[in-house]
Amino acid sequence: MTRIEYGDGHDVAEIMPVMTRAFDPAYGEAWTASQTLSALSLPNSQLLIARDADQICGFAISRWVLDEEELLMIAVDPNHQGKGIATSLLEEIIANLLINNRKTLFLEVRDGNTAYNFYRNKGFNQIGRRKGYYSGNNMSYDAITMALFFET
Ligand SMILES: CC(C)(COP(=O)(O)OP(=O)(O)OC[C@H]1O[C@@H](n2cnc3c(N)ncnc32)[C@H](O)[C@@H]1OP(=O)(O)O)[C@@H](O)C(=O)NCCC(=O)NCCS
């Protein structure tokens, strides 16, 4: 059974294999260990880890400022995709967001990443586009900005 736990910078080495396996390096979406550690060193950032029998199978990183939160990174190991793990990670982020009266969850997704459909499935809507946001091997790719709004 998969359980969702909170982690911190000490868990970076353990989540990096999932980061590396989940993203195609051609598109420049994955972070290095150093970038991940930097993100987790910022105030108001959080790491959620999905474990299945003590093996890390997915994680998510988000950060909030006042009543706005941004989902900075979410990844599930390819061997564990399609089992509702990203859904569980997102549900935990949203539960925590609501407890803390935050009102909006933003994210960026590469134009062409099928994760866009996952986010649409979860109620996110496209609100903008950032030209050339991701730098891949030979070219750059736009990011689509999406948001989920919570009324309280
Ligand atoms: C996107 C990602 C995190 C989804 O993880 P997951 O654990 O497989 O997702 P879930 O099993 O919770 O899927 C929930 C729903 O979204 C759908 N879905 C998930 N990934 C999808 C995808 N890539 N394309 C289309 N639909 C997808 C599932 O079919 C499922 O639909 P259902 O509830 O109707 O059955 C995973 O595919 C991944 O790690 N991708 C690579 C990294 C990445 O691109 N991250 C996003 C960066 S912005």
The ligand as an ORCA input file, in Angstrom:
! r2SCAN-3c Opt
* xyz 0 1
  C       1.960     13.023    -14.683
  C       2.268     11.932    -13.641
  C       2.856     12.593    -12.387
  C       0.947     11.209    -13.304
  O       1.232     10.227    -12.308
  P       0.320      8.935    -12.070
  O       0.585      8.450    -10.683
  O       0.521      7.983    -13.173
  O      -1.158      9.549    -12.167
  P      -2.493      8.883    -11.585
  O      -2.367      7.393    -11.652
  O      -2.815      9.497    -10.270
  O      -3.530      9.370    -12.703
  C      -4.727     10.033    -12.407
  C      -5.518     10.256    -13.667
  O      -4.794     11.051    -14.617
  C      -4.610     10.331    -15.813
  N      -3.245     10.519    -16.273
  C      -2.144     10.383    -15.533
  N      -1.055     10.630    -16.250
  C      -1.507     10.921    -17.488
  C      -0.867     11.260    -18.664
  N       0.475     11.361    -18.746
  N      -1.638     11.488    -19.747
  C      -2.985     11.383    -19.690
  N      -3.646     11.069    -18.577
  C      -2.906     10.845    -17.496
  C      -4.812      8.879    -15.461
  O      -5.275      8.151    -16.593
  C      -5.850      8.955    -14.381
  O      -7.138      9.117    -14.932
  P      -8.431      8.446    -14.230
  O      -8.490      9.027    -12.826
  O      -9.550      8.882    -15.104
  O      -8.153      6.988    -14.234
  C       3.236     10.872    -14.222
  O       2.760     10.470    -15.486
  C       4.673     11.346    -14.352
  O       5.474     11.235    -13.424
  N       5.039     11.878    -15.548
  C       6.434     12.269    -15.811
  C       6.832     13.482    -15.019
  C       5.997     14.692    -15.384
  O       5.796     14.981    -16.566
  N       5.506     15.406    -14.356
  C       4.704     16.582    -14.554
  C       5.597     17.767    -14.734
  S       4.665     19.251    -14.928
*
